[in-house]
Amino acid sequence: MRSRVSTPGIIRSPYSACPNRRAYANLNTAVFDKSGIYWFTGNSGIYGRLDPKSGDIRVFRAPRGRGPYGMTVTPKGDVWYASLAGNHIAKIDLATGNATVVEPPTPNQGARRVWSDSKGRIWVSEWDSGNVSVHDPADGSWKAWKLPGDSPRTYAVYVDDKDKVWLTDFSANAIVRFDPLTEKFKIFPSDRPGANVRQLDGKPGETWGAESGTDRLVVIQTAAPA
């Protein structure tokens, strides 16, 4: 049953991501593509699409089972996801829903989240390797850099409007900025222990994070306020 009530300020859950109610999708991340379709991942081994206009929902089994996690949309509209347990990223065919696996060069890297830059390159936070890597679909190339410090654990990734790459490192308890031009990192440590920022986002001049360990929202200003 689906409710179409549109009361402002009311949270409702009118769509089920698992037609089999006994299944556990473990939903993780969702993005809108350029045509308004809502794509989502389930860490238990699924990904899917919802058409908000018609209510039509389709769920697909991930090609390598459990692990689908972060998602991103490129400037030209391609949809990608990262598979944490599957150690890969994948591109979704928007017409068929099929996912094509793309292997990072670092084995068992734990690709956790992905974000596209302005050129359509896919930046990947690698949880198990402590790397940030980038894949260019135009030529199939990969590059990877290890975050500073001992045993980094790279969780979130976000690319700002200047194509600077922002990451979170659970081991360093910090947000980290990476400049692809200079290949240099800058660390912004939290002032509280166990910050554990699991997602980043932003707007021109600001990078925002949610500290799951402290119940705080934090912002780093990268440009002077207007």
N, C-alpha and C positions, 0 to 999 in steps of 0.2 A: 504494500500500500504506500502511496506517495502523497504527501501533503503539499499543496501549492499555496498555502497561506503565506502572505507577504507582509507580516507585521514588522515594522522597523524595530530593530534592537532585540529580536527574538532569535535565539540560536535553535536551529532545527536540523534534523538529520533525515531528509526524505529519500536518500538513495543508498542502496546497499551495494558494496563493492564485491560481495560474494553471494552469487545466487544460491549456493549451498550454505544455509545458515549455520551448519556445523563447522564450516571452515573458518580459519583465522587468518585474515589477510595481513595483519600487522602493518596497516597503512603508514606510509612515511612522508613522502613529499609529493606535491602536485604543482602543475604549471598550466597556464592557458597557452595554446598555440595561437598562431596569427589569425586563425579563422574562428576563434572563440571556443574551441573544444578543450575540455579540461582533462589533462592526462595526469595519472597518478601511479605511484609505486607502492607495492606491498612487500615488506622484507621477507615474508614467508615464501615468496617465489612467484609473485604475480605483478603485472602492471595492467593499466586499463585506461579507458577513455569514457568521458561522459559528455553528451551533447545537452547543455542546459536548456536549449530551446525545446527539444522534443522529449527530453528525459531518457533517451536511449543510452544505455550503458553497456559496454563490452569489456570483458576481462580476459587477459591473455596469460598463458603460462610462460614465465621467463625461460629462455633457451637453456639455461644452466641451473635452473632451480632457485633455491632461496638466495636472497641477497639484494634485490633491487632497492635502491636507497635514494640518493639525491637525483634531481632532474634539472634540466635547463633547456631553454629555447634559444636558438641562434638568431641573429638579425634577419636572416632570410627565411626563418620559420621551421628549421629542422629541430626535432625533439630528441634529446639524448638522456640516458640515465646511467648512473654508476651502480655497480653491483659489489657491495662490501664483501659478502661471503664468496661471490663468484670471481673476485679479483679481475674485473674487466669493466669497460664501459660499453654501451650499446646505443646504436642509432635505430630509432623506430621509423618504419615505413608508415606514413600517415594514412595511406590509402588502404593497406592490408592489415596494419597492426603488427606485422612481423618485425622482430628485432634482430639486427645484425651485430654480432659481438666484435669488438675491437680490443685487441690485447695490448696493454701497456708493456713496455720493455722490462720493467722490474717485476720479477715473479712474486706471487703472494703478497702483493703490495697493499691490499685492502682498500681499493678505490671506494671512497665514502661519499663524497659530494662532487658535483660538477657545476661549472659556470662558463658561459660563453663570453668571449671578449667581442669587441666591435668588428673584428675580422672573421668571426665565426670559428675561431680556434677554441678548443675545449680544454679548460683548466680543471685539473683533478686534484683533490686532496686525498693523499694516500695515508690512511690511518696506521697500517702496520709497518710501512717502510719509513714513515716520517718525511716523505718527499712531497713536494708539489711538482706536478708534471703538466705538460701541455701537449695536446694532439692537434695537428693541423690536418683536417680532412681533405684539404685541397691537394696535398702531396703525400699524405700518409705518414708524415714525420712525427717524431716524439722527442721531447727534451724533458729532463728531470733535474731537480735541485733538492738537496737535503736541507731541511730547516736547521737553524743554528742550535747548539746546545746538545746535551746528552739525551739520547733516546726520545726525540720529538715524537709527538702523537698528533698528526695533522687531522683536524676534524672538519671544520667548515671552510668553504672557499667562496669568495665573491670578487667580481671584477668591476671596478668603478668606471666612471665616465672618462677617465684618463687612461684606461687600460692598465692601471696599477692593480695588482692582485693582493687581496686580503685573505688571511687565513687565521685559524685559531689553533693553538698548540696546548693541549691539555697538560703535557709535562711541564711546560714553561709557565703555565697559568697566564697566558698572554694572547693578545691579538697581534698578528705579525703582518707587516706589509712587505711585499716583494715587488721590486721594480724590474720588469723584464729587460729593459734597455741596459741598465747597469749591472743586473744580476746581483743586486744587493738587497739584504733584508734589514728591516727596522722593527724592533720589538717594542710593544706597548703592554707592559705587564699590568695585570689587575691589582688594585690596592686591597683586595680581599682574597683569601685563600679559596681554592676550589671553585673558581668562577665557572669553568666548564661551559664556554660559549658554543652552542650547538648549531647555530645558524647566524649568518651575516647577511646584511642587505644595506642599501644606502641610497643616497641621492647626491647630486653634484655638491661637493664640498663637505659631505658628511658620510661616515661609515657607522652603521648601527649593529649592535649585537645584543643577544639575550643571554644573560648569565644564568644558566639553569641551576647552578649550585648556590646562588645567592639571591635569586628571585629579583634581579635587577635588570633594567635595560640600560645599556651604555652607548655613548656616542663619541666618536673621535672626529673632531673638526679638522678637515684638511684644507680649508680655505676660510678666510675671514668672513664672518656673517655680513650679509648685504646691509 
